[in-house]
Amino acid sequence: MEADLDRLGGRQQGLFTYRQLRAAGWGRDRIRHACDSGVLIPYPGRPGVYRIRGAPVTRDQAWMAAVLAARTDVVLASLSAAGSWSFPYFRADEGIHLLTSSPVQPRLPGVVGHRTLWLPSGDRTRRRFVPITTVERTYIDVCGRLDYTEFQLAGEELMRRRMLVLPRLVRCYEHTPVSGRRNSAPMKLFLAKHLPGFDPGGSDEELDVMRALVRADFQPLPRQQFRVAVEGHQYRLDYAWPEVKQALEYLGAKVHGQPGAVHRDSERTRRLKRAGWDLWPVTSETTANEILAIARFIFDL
């Protein structure tokens, strides 16, 4: 096989699609001959997908084959994603669950297709090269698949493993349409338990960091416009906890969108990180719940 195809097969669990082979310059006759000689093996139930001879048959390969055969913009999701991430307490998936934001759901044998109105890049990732929803999006999507107690225990175990990160979970939850939250009651209870002060109705008011933390009775409060001297430069941090060298930095378009601002901000961030500071960027769209989640995450490190 050509080197490019060989690398592609390595990333795709030993699989190729018909379109990928044609794009690599393989004609119909060559593909047919490769199938006849056993070099390529058509994947059962996955039209247009081939397994290279000798590639081990695994669960990851079955998931990848379903993603490739769907042709639409899909990712492994729901119970299948929970299985890939090794979520505790969840039963093995029945069929392969795929999620798409495309109007057309995948329809393949043994595949359960799901459609959502919201599947941004931040909710997608890859696990062992298979496109999949992130841990946080997966946890939200399977809400309601377990009883409340097991759902709570599963989330707490994922947090202990440092797989489920509270600020990311809050942000994902607040940006996922209600239709995509399944039965959201267990999710609200989980966030309320682990994030005292969490507003289950969401917080879409204008960003006010101090008000969000004061309202939740969070302590210690950050110091505003805290001065830091680093490598001969003086900087002001918007909201800083100097005792742990953590800070929230507001990114506004008026200041940070100016020409040259990206370079200056990057250099400033690098100097502060070399001095041991961690900066958490927030914007006008960052909600009070997210602010609270970041603050609690900082002091649970």
CYANA upper distance limits for C-alpha pairs under 8 A (distance plus 0.5 A):
  1 MET  CA      5 LEU  CA      6.94
  1 MET  CA      6 ASP  CA      6.52
  2 GLU  CA      6 ASP  CA      6.56
  3 ALA  CA      7 ARG  CA      6.73
  4 ASP  CA      8 LEU  CA      6.72
  5 LEU  CA      9 GLY  CA      6.52
  5 LEU  CA     24 ALA  CA      7.98
  6 ASP  CA     10 GLY  CA      6.82
  7 ARG  CA     11 ARG  CA      6.98
  8 LEU  CA     12 GLN  CA      6.71
  8 LEU  CA     16 PHE  CA      8.26
  9 GLY  CA     13 GLN  CA      6.70
  9 GLY  CA     14 GLY  CA      4.95
  9 GLY  CA     15 LEU  CA      5.90
  9 GLY  CA     16 PHE  CA      6.84
  9 GLY  CA     52 ILE  CA      8.38
 10 GLY  CA     14 GLY  CA      6.14
 11 ARG  CA    129 PHE  CA      6.35
 12 GLN  CA     16 PHE  CA      7.74
 12 GLN  CA     61 GLN  CA      8.09
 12 GLN  CA     64 MET  CA      7.19
 12 GLN  CA    129 PHE  CA      7.10
 12 GLN  CA    130 VAL  CA      7.93
 13 GLN  CA     55 ALA  CA      7.92
 13 GLN  CA     60 ASP  CA      7.70
 13 GLN  CA     61 GLN  CA      5.74
 13 GLN  CA     64 MET  CA      7.56
 13 GLN  CA    129 PHE  CA      8.37
 14 GLY  CA     51 ARG  CA      6.31
 14 GLY  CA     52 ILE  CA      6.14
 14 GLY  CA     55 ALA  CA      5.84
 14 GLY  CA     56 PRO  CA      8.31
 14 GLY  CA     61 GLN  CA      8.10
 15 LEU  CA     49 VAL  CA      7.31
 15 LEU  CA     50 TYR  CA      6.06
 15 LEU  CA     51 ARG  CA      5.10
 15 LEU  CA     52 ILE  CA      6.70
 15 LEU  CA     61 GLN  CA      8.22
 15 LEU  CA     64 MET  CA      8.48
 15 LEU  CA     65 ALA  CA      7.62
 16 PHE  CA     20 GLN  CA      6.93
 16 PHE  CA     21 LEU  CA      7.42
 16 PHE  CA     49 VAL  CA      6.26
 16 PHE  CA     50 TYR  CA      5.76
 16 PHE  CA     51 ARG  CA      7.04
 16 PHE  CA     52 ILE  CA      8.19
 17 THR  CA     21 LEU  CA      6.88
 17 THR  CA     48 GLY  CA      5.93
 17 THR  CA     49 VAL  CA      4.92
 17 THR  CA     50 TYR  CA      6.58
 17 THR  CA     68 LEU  CA      7.47
 17 THR  CA     69 ALA  CA      8.21
 18 TYR  CA     22 ARG  CA      6.76
 18 TYR  CA     48 GLY  CA      5.52
 18 TYR  CA     49 VAL  CA      6.76
 18 TYR  CA     50 TYR  CA      8.01
 19 ARG  CA     23 ALA  CA      6.54
 19 ARG  CA     48 GLY  CA      8.18
 20 GLN  CA     24 ALA  CA      6.70
 21 LEU  CA     25 GLY  CA      7.12
 21 LEU  CA     26 TRP  CA      5.96
 21 LEU  CA     31 ILE  CA      8.32
 22 ARG  CA     26 TRP  CA      5.27
 22 ARG  CA     27 GLY  CA      6.62
 22 ARG  CA     28 ARG  CA      8.31
 26 TRP  CA     30 ARG  CA      6.56
 26 TRP  CA     31 ILE  CA      7.07
 27 GLY  CA     31 ILE  CA      6.88
 28 ARG  CA     32 ARG  CA      6.61
 29 ASP  CA     33 HIS  CA      6.54
 30 ARG  CA     34 ALA  CA      6.62
 31 ILE  CA     35 CYS  CA      6.79
 31 ILE  CA     40 LEU  CA      8.37
 32 ARG  CA     36 ASP  CA      6.65
 33 HIS  CA     37 SER  CA      6.58
 34 ALA  CA     38 GLY  CA      6.61
 34 ALA  CA     39 VAL  CA      5.51
 34 ALA  CA     40 LEU  CA      5.90
 35 CYS  CA     39 VAL  CA      6.46
 35 CYS  CA     40 LEU  CA      5.20
 35 CYS  CA     41 ILE  CA      6.31
 35 CYS  CA     42 PRO  CA      7.82
 38 GLY  CA     53 ARG  CA      7.11
 39 VAL  CA     52 ILE  CA      6.53
 39 VAL  CA     53 ARG  CA      5.61
 40 LEU  CA     50 TYR  CA      6.35
 40 LEU  CA     51 ARG  CA      6.17
 40 LEU  CA     52 ILE  CA      5.34
 40 LEU  CA     53 ARG  CA      6.34
 41 ILE  CA     50 TYR  CA      5.79
 41 ILE  CA     51 ARG  CA      5.53
 41 ILE  CA     52 ILE  CA      6.79
 41 ILE  CA     53 ARG  CA      7.18
 42 PRO  CA     46 ARG  CA      8.37
 42 PRO  CA     47 PRO  CA      8.30
 42 PRO  CA     48 GLY  CA      8.03
 42 PRO  CA     49 VAL  CA      6.59
 42 PRO  CA     50 TYR  CA      4.90
 42 PRO  CA     51 ARG  CA      6.77
 43 TYR  CA     47 PRO  CA      7.82
 43 TYR  CA     49 VAL  CA      6.12
 43 TYR  CA     50 TYR  CA      5.69
 43 TYR  CA     51 ARG  CA      6.61
 43 TYR  CA     65 ALA  CA      8.05
 45 GLY  CA    108 LEU  CA      7.81
 45 GLY  CA    109 PRO  CA      6.70
 46 ARG  CA     65 ALA  CA      7.17
 46 ARG  CA     66 ALA  CA      7.13
 46 ARG  CA     69 ALA  CA      5.91
 46 ARG  CA    108 LEU  CA      7.82
 47 PRO  CA     69 ALA  CA      6.67
 48 GLY  CA     69 ALA  CA      7.07
 49 VAL  CA     65 ALA  CA      7.21
 49 VAL  CA     68 LEU  CA      7.54
 49 VAL  CA     69 ALA  CA      6.76
 51 ARG  CA     55 ALA  CA      7.36
 57 VAL  CA     61 GLN  CA      6.84
 57 VAL  CA     62 ALA  CA      8.13
 58 THR  CA     62 ALA  CA      6.93
 59 ARG  CA     63 TRP  CA      6.84
 60 ASP  CA     64 MET  CA      6.63
 60 ASP  CA    128 ARG  CA      8.14
 60 ASP  CA    130 VAL  CA      7.66
 61 GLN  CA     65 ALA  CA      6.51
 62 ALA  CA     66 ALA  CA      6.88
 63 TRP  CA     67 VAL  CA      6.88
 63 TRP  CA     76 LEU  CA      7.66
 63 TRP  CA     96 ILE  CA      7.36
 63 TRP  CA    130 VAL  CA      7.73
 64 MET  CA     68 LEU  CA      6.61
 64 MET  CA    130 VAL  CA      6.19
 64 MET  CA    131 PRO  CA      8.33
 65 ALA  CA     69 ALA  CA      6.52
 66 ALA  CA     70 ALA  CA      6.63
 66 ALA  CA     96 ILE  CA      8.04
 66 ALA  CA    108 LEU  CA      8.28
 66 ALA  CA    111 VAL  CA      7.91
 67 VAL  CA     71 ARG  CA      7.71
 67 VAL  CA     74 VAL  CA      6.76
 67 VAL  CA     75 VAL  CA      7.04
 67 VAL  CA     76 LEU  CA      7.67
 67 VAL  CA     98 LEU  CA      7.88
 67 VAL  CA    131 PRO  CA      8.19
 70 ALA  CA     74 VAL  CA      7.67
 70 ALA  CA    106 PRO  CA      5.82
 70 ALA  CA    107 ARG  CA      7.84
 70 ALA  CA    108 LEU  CA      7.86
 72 THR  CA    100 THR  CA      7.93
 72 THR  CA    102 SER  CA      7.39
 72 THR  CA    104 VAL  CA      8.03
 72 THR  CA    105 GLN  CA      8.44
 72 THR  CA    106 PRO  CA      7.65
 73 ASP  CA    100 THR  CA      6.43
 73 ASP  CA    101 SER  CA      7.85
 73 ASP  CA    102 SER  CA      7.18
 74 VAL  CA     98 LEU  CA      6.65
 74 VAL  CA     99 LEU  CA      5.89
 74 VAL  CA    100 THR  CA      5.09
 74 VAL  CA    101 SER  CA      8.18
 74 VAL  CA    131 PRO  CA      8.21
 75 VAL  CA     98 LEU  CA      6.05
 75 VAL  CA     99 LEU  CA      5.91
 75 VAL  CA    100 THR  CA      7.18
 75 VAL  CA    124 ARG  CA      7.98
 75 VAL  CA    130 VAL  CA      8.41
 75 VAL  CA    131 PRO  CA      5.46
 75 VAL  CA    132 ILE  CA      5.18
 75 VAL  CA    133 THR  CA      6.91
 76 LEU  CA     80 SER  CA      6.91
 76 LEU  CA     81 ALA  CA      6.10
 76 LEU  CA     96 ILE  CA      8.20
 76 LEU  CA     97 HIS  CA      6.55
 76 LEU  CA     98 LEU  CA      5.20
 76 LEU  CA     99 LEU  CA      6.85
 76 LEU  CA    130 VAL  CA      7.99
 76 LEU  CA    131 PRO  CA      6.58
 76 LEU  CA    132 ILE  CA      4.88
 76 LEU  CA    133 THR  CA      6.89
 77 ALA  CA     81 ALA  CA      5.00
 77 ALA  CA     82 ALA  CA      7.92
 77 ALA  CA     97 HIS  CA      6.00
 77 ALA  CA     98 LEU  CA      5.73
 77 ALA  CA     99 LEU  CA      6.18
 77 ALA  CA    132 ILE  CA      6.54
 77 ALA  CA    133 THR  CA      6.13
 77 ALA  CA    138 THR  CA      6.88
 77 ALA  CA    141 ASP  CA      8.36
 78 SER  CA     82 ALA  CA      6.74
 78 SER  CA     97 HIS  CA      6.54
 78 SER  CA     98 LEU  CA      8.02
 78 SER  CA     99 LEU  CA      8.41
 78 SER  CA    138 THR  CA      6.29
 78 SER  CA    141 ASP  CA      6.19
 78 SER  CA    142 VAL  CA      6.03
 79 LEU  CA     83 GLY  CA      6.62
 79 LEU  CA     90 PHE  CA      8.05
 79 LEU  CA     91 ARG  CA      8.34
 79 LEU  CA     92 ALA  CA      7.70
 79 LEU  CA     93 ASP  CA      5.65
 79 LEU  CA     97 HIS  CA      7.15
 79 LEU  CA    142 VAL  CA      7.13
 80 SER  CA     84 SER  CA      6.80
 80 SER  CA     92 ALA  CA      8.19
 80 SER  CA     93 ASP  CA      5.97
 80 SER  CA     95 GLY  CA      8.48
 80 SER  CA     96 ILE  CA      6.42
 80 SER  CA     97 HIS  CA      6.01
 81 ALA  CA     85 TRP  CA      6.65
 81 ALA  CA     97 HIS  CA      8.24
 81 ALA  CA    132 ILE  CA      6.91
 81 ALA  CA    133 THR  CA      7.24
 81 ALA  CA    138 THR  CA      6.92
 82 ALA  CA     86 SER  CA      6.50
 82 ALA  CA     87 PHE  CA      5.71
 82 ALA  CA     90 PHE  CA      7.80
 82 ALA  CA    135 VAL  CA      8.42
 82 ALA  CA    138 THR  CA      6.92
 82 ALA  CA    139 TYR  CA      8.01
 82 ALA  CA    142 VAL  CA      8.36
 83 GLY  CA     87 PHE  CA      6.62
 83 GLY  CA     90 PHE  CA      8.13
 83 GLY  CA     92 ALA  CA      7.08
 83 GLY  CA     93 ASP  CA      7.61
 84 SER  CA    127 ARG  CA      8.29
 85 TRP  CA    135 VAL  CA      7.58
 87 PHE  CA    154 ALA  CA      7.13
 87 PHE  CA    158 LEU  CA      7.78
 88 PRO  CA    154 ALA  CA      5.90
 88 PRO  CA    157 GLU  CA      8.04
 89 TYR  CA    146 LEU  CA      8.46
 89 TYR  CA    150 GLU  CA      6.97
 89 TYR  CA    151 PHE  CA      8.32
 89 TYR  CA    154 ALA  CA      6.89
 90 PHE  CA    145 ARG  CA      8.27
 90 PHE  CA    146 LEU  CA      7.65
 93 ASP  CA     97 HIS  CA      8.30
 95 GLY  CA    110 GLY  CA      5.43
 95 GLY  CA    111 VAL  CA      5.88
 95 GLY  CA    112 VAL  CA      6.76
 96 ILE  CA    110 GLY  CA      6.77
 96 ILE  CA    111 VAL  CA      5.16
 96 ILE  CA    112 VAL  CA      6.31
 97 HIS  CA    111 VAL  CA      6.43
 97 HIS  CA    112 VAL  CA      5.22
 97 HIS  CA    113 GLY  CA      6.44
 97 HIS  CA    114 HIS  CA      7.76
 98 LEU  CA    106 PRO  CA      7.91
 98 LEU  CA    111 VAL  CA      7.65
 98 LEU  CA    112 VAL  CA      6.82
 98 LEU  CA    113 GLY  CA      5.61
 98 LEU  CA    114 HIS  CA      6.53
 99 LEU  CA    105 GLN  CA      8.41
 99 LEU  CA    113 GLY  CA      6.63
 99 LEU  CA    114 HIS  CA      5.22
 99 LEU  CA    115 ARG  CA      6.14
 99 LEU  CA    116 THR  CA      7.64
100 THR  CA    105 GLN  CA      7.26
100 THR  CA    113 GLY  CA      8.41
100 THR  CA    114 HIS  CA      6.96
100 THR  CA    115 ARG  CA      5.57
100 THR  CA    116 THR  CA      6.72
100 THR  CA    119 LEU  CA      7.80
101 SER  CA    115 ARG  CA      6.12
101 SER  CA    116 THR  CA      5.49
101 SER  CA    117 LEU  CA      6.05
101 SER  CA    118 TRP  CA      6.90
101 SER  CA    119 LEU  CA      6.52
102 SER  CA    115 ARG  CA      7.62
102 SER  CA    116 THR  CA      8.49
103 PRO  CA    115 ARG  CA      7.98
104 VAL  CA    115 ARG  CA      8.49
105 GLN  CA    113 GLY  CA      6.07
105 GLN  CA    114 HIS  CA      6.97
105 GLN  CA    115 ARG  CA      6.73
106 PRO  CA    111 VAL  CA      8.07
106 PRO  CA    112 VAL  CA      8.33
106 PRO  CA    113 GLY  CA      5.88
106 PRO  CA    114 HIS  CA      8.49
107 ARG  CA    111 VAL  CA      7.24
107 ARG  CA    112 VAL  CA      8.17
107 ARG  CA    113 GLY  CA      7.22
116 THR  CA    179 SER  CA      8.37
116 THR  CA    180 GLY  CA      6.79
117 LEU  CA    177 PRO  CA      7.64
117 LEU  CA    180 GLY  CA      8.36
118 TRP  CA    176 THR  CA      6.82
118 TRP  CA    177 PRO  CA      7.23
119 LEU  CA    123 ASP  CA      6.69
119 LEU  CA    124 ARG  CA      7.98
120 PRO  CA    124 ARG  CA      7.52
121 SER  CA    125 THR  CA      8.27
122 GLY  CA    134 THR  CA      8.44
123 ASP  CA    133 THR  CA      6.15
123 ASP  CA    134 THR  CA      5.86
123 ASP  CA    136 GLU  CA      8.26
123 ASP  CA    137 ARG  CA      6.43
123 ASP  CA    172 CYS  CA      7.89
124 ARG  CA    131 PRO  CA      7.60
124 ARG  CA    132 ILE  CA      6.33
124 ARG  CA    133 THR  CA      5.06
124 ARG  CA    134 THR  CA      5.93
125 THR  CA    131 PRO  CA      6.42
125 THR  CA    132 ILE  CA      5.97
125 THR  CA    133 THR  CA      6.46
125 THR  CA    134 THR  CA      6.27
126 ARG  CA    130 VAL  CA      5.65
126 ARG  CA    131 PRO  CA      4.96
126 ARG  CA    132 ILE  CA      5.92
126 ARG  CA    133 THR  CA      8.34
127 ARG  CA    131 PRO  CA      7.18
127 ARG  CA    132 ILE  CA      7.17
133 THR  CA    137 ARG  CA      6.40
133 THR  CA    138 THR  CA      6.26
134 THR  CA    138 THR  CA      6.46
135 VAL  CA    139 TYR  CA      6.59
135 VAL  CA    163 MET  CA      7.34
135 VAL  CA    164 LEU  CA      6.68
136 GLU  CA    140 ILE  CA      6.88
136 GLU  CA    164 LEU  CA      6.60
136 GLU  CA    165 VAL  CA      7.98
136 GLU  CA    168 ARG  CA      7.30
136 GLU  CA    169 LEU  CA      5.58
136 GLU  CA    172 CYS  CA      7.29
137 ARG  CA    141 ASP  CA      6.58
137 ARG  CA    169 LEU  CA      7.98
137 ARG  CA    172 CYS  CA      6.91
137 ARG  CA    173 TYR  CA      8.18
138 THR  CA    142 VAL  CA      6.72
139 TYR  CA    143 CYS  CA      6.84
139 TYR  CA    155 GLY  CA      8.21
140 ILE  CA    173 TYR  CA      7.34
140 ILE  CA    181 ARG  CA      6.55
140 ILE  CA    182 ARG  CA      8.34
140 ILE  CA    187 MET  CA      7.54
141 ASP  CA    180 GLY  CA      7.25
141 ASP  CA    181 ARG  CA      6.41
141 ASP  CA    182 ARG  CA      7.01
142 VAL  CA    182 ARG  CA      7.90
143 CYS  CA    151 PHE  CA      7.95
143 CYS  CA    181 ARG  CA      7.56
143 CYS  CA    182 ARG  CA      6.63
143 CYS  CA    183 ASN  CA      6.51
143 CYS  CA    184 SER  CA      6.99
143 CYS  CA    186 PRO  CA      7.19
143 CYS  CA    187 MET  CA      6.94
144 GLY  CA    148 TYR  CA      8.47
144 GLY  CA    182 ARG  CA      6.96
144 GLY  CA    183 ASN  CA      5.51
144 GLY  CA    184 SER  CA      7.73
144 GLY  CA    186 PRO  CA      7.42
146 LEU  CA    150 GLU  CA      6.59
146 LEU  CA    151 PHE  CA      6.04
147 ASP  CA    151 PHE  CA      6.57
148 TYR  CA    152 GLN  CA      6.64
148 TYR  CA    186 PRO  CA      6.21
149 THR  CA    153 LEU  CA      6.72
150 GLU  CA    154 ALA  CA      6.47
151 PHE  CA    155 GLY  CA      6.82
151 PHE  CA    186 PRO  CA      7.79
152 GLN  CA    156 GLU  CA      6.69
152 GLN  CA    186 PRO  CA      8.31
152 GLN  CA    190 PHE  CA      6.64
153 LEU  CA    157 GLU  CA      6.63
154 ALA  CA    158 LEU  CA      6.78
155 GLY  CA    159 MET  CA      6.69
155 GLY  CA    164 LEU  CA      7.77
156 GLU  CA    160 ARG  CA      6.71
157 GLU  CA    161 ARG  CA      6.83
158 LEU  CA    162 ARG  CA      6.83
158 LEU  CA    163 MET  CA      5.85
158 LEU  CA    164 LEU  CA      5.79
159 MET  CA    163 MET  CA      6.33
159 MET  CA    164 LEU  CA      5.29
159 MET  CA    165 VAL  CA      6.97
159 MET  CA    166 LEU  CA      8.45
164 LEU  CA    168 ARG  CA      8.43
164 LEU  CA    169 LEU  CA      7.65
165 VAL  CA    169 LEU  CA      6.60
166 LEU  CA    170 VAL  CA      6.68
166 LEU  CA    293 ALA  CA      6.55
166 LEU  CA    294 ILE  CA      8.06
166 LEU  CA    297 PHE  CA      7.27
167 PRO  CA    171 ARG  CA      6.76
167 PRO  CA    290 GLU  CA      6.35
167 PRO  CA    291 ILE  CA      8.49
167 PRO  CA    293 ALA  CA      5.32
167 PRO  CA    294 ILE  CA      5.76
167 PRO  CA    297 PHE  CA      7.58
168 ARG  CA    172 CYS  CA      6.53
169 LEU  CA    173 TYR  CA      6.49
170 VAL  CA    174 GLU  CA      6.62
170 VAL  CA    191 LEU  CA      8.25
170 VAL  CA    289 ASN  CA      7.39
170 VAL  CA    290 GLU  CA      6.46
170 VAL  CA    293 ALA  CA      7.56
171 ARG  CA    175 HIS  CA      6.76
171 ARG  CA    290 GLU  CA      6.59
172 CYS  CA    176 THR  CA      6.56
173 TYR  CA    181 ARG  CA      8.23
174 GLU  CA    202 GLY  CA      7.14
176 THR  CA    180 GLY  CA      6.73
176 THR  CA    181 ARG  CA      7.28
177 PRO  CA    181 ARG  CA      7.28
178 VAL  CA    182 ARG  CA      8.10
183 ASN  CA    187 MET  CA      8.50
184 SER  CA    188 LYS  CA      6.75
185 ALA  CA    189 LEU  CA      6.79
186 PRO  CA    190 PHE  CA      6.59
187 MET  CA    191 LEU  CA      6.77
188 LYS  CA    192 ALA  CA      6.55
188 LYS  CA    200 PRO  CA      6.53
189 LEU  CA    193 LYS  CA      6.58
190 PHE  CA    194 HIS  CA      6.82
191 LEU  CA    195 LEU  CA      5.96
191 LEU  CA    198 PHE  CA      7.30
192 ALA  CA    196 PRO  CA      6.27
192 ALA  CA    197 GLY  CA      7.65
192 ALA  CA    198 PHE  CA      5.93
192 ALA  CA    199 ASP  CA      8.31
192 ALA  CA    200 PRO  CA      7.99
195 LEU  CA    292 LEU  CA      7.98
195 LEU  CA    293 ALA  CA      7.07
195 LEU  CA    296 ARG  CA      7.99
196 PRO  CA    216 ALA  CA      7.42
197 GLY  CA    215 ARG  CA      7.96
197 GLY  CA    216 ALA  CA      4.91
197 GLY  CA    217 ASP  CA      8.00
197 GLY  CA    292 LEU  CA      8.29
198 PHE  CA    216 ALA  CA      8.10
198 PHE  CA    289 ASN  CA      6.30
198 PHE  CA    292 LEU  CA      8.18
199 ASP  CA    203 SER  CA      7.17
199 ASP  CA    289 ASN  CA      7.15
202 GLY  CA    287 THR  CA      8.30
202 GLY  CA    289 ASN  CA      7.62
203 SER  CA    287 THR  CA      5.89
203 SER  CA    288 ALA  CA      6.06
203 SER  CA    289 ASN  CA      6.87
204 ASP  CA    285 GLU  CA      8.17
204 ASP  CA    287 THR  CA      6.31
204 ASP  CA    288 ALA  CA      8.13
205 GLU  CA    287 THR  CA      7.64
205 GLU  CA    288 ALA  CA      8.30
206 GLU  CA    284 SER  CA      6.98
206 GLU  CA    285 GLU  CA      8.10
206 GLU  CA    287 THR  CA      8.33
207 LEU  CA    283 THR  CA      8.01
207 LEU  CA    284 SER  CA      5.87
207 LEU  CA    285 GLU  CA      7.53
207 LEU  CA    286 THR  CA      6.98
207 LEU  CA    287 THR  CA      6.93
207 LEU  CA    288 ALA  CA      7.46
208 ASP  CA    212 ALA  CA      6.68
208 ASP  CA    288 ALA  CA      7.94
209 VAL  CA    213 LEU  CA      6.92
209 VAL  CA    288 ALA  CA      7.60
209 VAL  CA    291 ILE  CA      7.16
210 MET  CA    214 VAL  CA      6.49
210 MET  CA    221 LEU  CA      8.11
210 MET  CA    222 PRO  CA      8.49
211 ARG  CA    215 ARG  CA      6.38
212 ALA  CA    216 ALA  CA      6.93
212 ALA  CA    288 ALA  CA      5.63
212 ALA  CA    289 ASN  CA      8.20
212 ALA  CA    291 ILE  CA      7.58
212 ALA  CA    292 LEU  CA      7.43
213 LEU  CA    217 ASP  CA      6.72
213 LEU  CA    218 PHE  CA      5.71
213 LEU  CA    219 GLN  CA      8.45
213 LEU  CA    221 LEU  CA      7.64
213 LEU  CA    288 ALA  CA      8.37
213 LEU  CA    291 ILE  CA      8.04
213 LEU  CA    292 LEU  CA      6.70
214 VAL  CA    218 PHE  CA      6.48
214 VAL  CA    221 LEU  CA      8.22
216 ALA  CA    292 LEU  CA      8.16
218 PHE  CA    292 LEU  CA      8.41
221 LEU  CA    241 TRP  CA      8.26
222 PRO  CA    239 TYR  CA      5.84
222 PRO  CA    240 ALA  CA      5.49
222 PRO  CA    241 TRP  CA      5.59
222 PRO  CA    247 ALA  CA      8.44
223 ARG  CA    238 ASP  CA      8.45
223 ARG  CA    239 TYR  CA      5.97
223 ARG  CA    240 ALA  CA      5.62
223 ARG  CA    241 TRP  CA      6.87
224 GLN  CA    237 LEU  CA      7.58
224 GLN  CA    238 ASP  CA      5.86
224 GLN  CA    239 TYR  CA      5.09
224 GLN  CA    240 ALA  CA      6.89
225 GLN  CA    236 ARG  CA      5.71
225 GLN  CA    237 LEU  CA      5.58
225 GLN  CA    238 ASP  CA      5.15
225 GLN  CA    239 TYR  CA      6.76
225 GLN  CA    240 ALA  CA      8.10
226 PHE  CA    236 ARG  CA      5.76
226 PHE  CA    237 LEU  CA      5.54
226 PHE  CA    238 ASP  CA      7.19
226 PHE  CA    239 TYR  CA      7.45
226 PHE  CA    240 ALA  CA      6.68
227 ARG  CA    234 GLN  CA      7.35
227 ARG  CA    235 TYR  CA      6.18
227 ARG  CA    236 ARG  CA      5.08
227 ARG  CA    237 LEU  CA      6.97
228 VAL  CA    234 GLN  CA      6.26
228 VAL  CA    235 TYR  CA      5.69
228 VAL  CA    236 ARG  CA      6.71
228 VAL  CA    237 LEU  CA      7.92
229 ALA  CA    233 HIS  CA      6.06
229 ALA  CA    234 GLN  CA      5.06
229 ALA  CA    235 TYR  CA      6.86
230 VAL  CA    234 GLN  CA      6.91
230 VAL  CA    235 TYR  CA      8.15
230 VAL  CA    271 ARG  CA      7.10
230 VAL  CA    272 LEU  CA      7.16
230 VAL  CA    275 ALA  CA      7.38
231 GLU  CA    271 ARG  CA      7.53
237 LEU  CA    247 ALA  CA      7.21
237 LEU  CA    248 LEU  CA      7.99
237 LEU  CA    249 GLU  CA      7.09
238 ASP  CA    247 ALA  CA      7.78
238 ASP  CA    248 LEU  CA      6.80
238 ASP  CA    249 GLU  CA      5.93
238 ASP  CA    250 TYR  CA      7.22
239 TYR  CA    247 ALA  CA      5.95
239 TYR  CA    248 LEU  CA      5.61
239 TYR  CA    249 GLU  CA      7.18
240 ALA  CA    245 LYS  CA      7.81
240 ALA  CA    246 GLN  CA      6.44
240 ALA  CA    247 ALA  CA      4.65
240 ALA  CA    248 LEU  CA      6.92
241 TRP  CA    245 LYS  CA      6.34
241 TRP  CA    246 GLN  CA      5.80
241 TRP  CA    247 ALA  CA      6.49
242 PRO  CA    246 GLN  CA      7.01
242 PRO  CA    247 ALA  CA      8.39
245 LYS  CA    276 GLY  CA      7.13
245 LYS  CA    277 TRP  CA      5.25
245 LYS  CA    278 ASP  CA      6.91
246 GLN  CA    277 TRP  CA      6.23
246 GLN  CA    278 ASP  CA      5.43
246 GLN  CA    279 LEU  CA      6.59
246 GLN  CA    280 TRP  CA      8.27
246 GLN  CA    298 ILE  CA      7.88
247 ALA  CA    277 TRP  CA      8.03
247 ALA  CA    278 ASP  CA      6.88
247 ALA  CA    279 LEU  CA      5.50
247 ALA  CA    280 TRP  CA      6.62
248 LEU  CA    279 LEU  CA      6.33
248 LEU  CA    280 TRP  CA      5.24
248 LEU  CA    281 PRO  CA      6.42
248 LEU  CA    282 VAL  CA      7.23
249 GLU  CA    279 LEU  CA      6.93
249 GLU  CA    280 TRP  CA      6.43
249 GLU  CA    281 PRO  CA      5.36
249 GLU  CA    282 VAL  CA      6.49
250 TYR  CA    281 PRO  CA      6.46
250 TYR  CA    282 VAL  CA      5.45
250 TYR  CA    283 THR  CA      6.13
251 LEU  CA    255 VAL  CA      8.19
251 LEU  CA    256 HIS  CA      6.64
251 LEU  CA    281 PRO  CA      6.98
251 LEU  CA    282 VAL  CA      6.53
251 LEU  CA    283 THR  CA      5.75
251 LEU  CA    284 SER  CA      8.47
252 GLY  CA    256 HIS  CA      6.17
252 GLY  CA    257 GLY  CA      7.77
252 GLY  CA    283 THR  CA      6.89
252 GLY  CA    284 SER  CA      7.83
253 ALA  CA    257 GLY  CA      5.07
253 ALA  CA    258 GLN  CA      8.05
254 LYS  CA    258 GLN  CA      7.25
255 VAL  CA    261 ALA  CA      7.81
256 HIS  CA    261 ALA  CA      5.80
256 HIS  CA    262 VAL  CA      7.23
256 HIS  CA    265 ASP  CA      8.22
257 GLY  CA    261 ALA  CA      6.89
257 GLY  CA    262 VAL  CA      8.03
258 GLN  CA    262 VAL  CA      8.47
260 GLY  CA    264 ARG  CA      6.88
261 ALA  CA    265 ASP  CA      6.36
262 VAL  CA    266 SER  CA      6.51
263 HIS  CA    267 GLU  CA      6.70
264 ARG  CA    268 ARG  CA      6.57
265 ASP  CA    269 THR  CA      6.55
266 SER  CA    270 ARG  CA      6.67
267 GLU  CA    271 ARG  CA      6.78
268 ARG  CA    272 LEU  CA      6.75
269 THR  CA    273 LYS  CA      6.55
269 THR  CA    279 LEU  CA      8.03
270 ARG  CA    274 ARG  CA      6.64
271 ARG  CA    275 ALA  CA      6.88
272 LEU  CA    276 GLY  CA      6.97
272 LEU  CA    277 TRP  CA      5.80
272 LEU  CA    278 ASP  CA      8.07
273 LYS  CA    277 TRP  CA      5.28
273 LYS  CA    278 ASP  CA      6.60
282 VAL  CA    286 THR  CA      6.28
286 THR  CA    290 GLU  CA      6.78
286 THR  CA    291 ILE  CA      7.58
287 THR  CA    291 ILE  CA      6.90
288 ALA  CA    292 LEU  CA      6.71
289 ASN  CA    293 ALA  CA      6.62
290 GLU  CA    294 ILE  CA      6.65
291 ILE  CA    295 ALA  CA      6.76
292 LEU  CA    296 ARG  CA      6.68
293 ALA  CA    297 PHE  CA      6.49
294 ILE  CA    298 ILE  CA      6.65
295 ALA  CA    299 PHE  CA      7.14
296 ARG  CA    300 ASP  CA      6.66
297 PHE  CA    301 LEU  CA      6.81
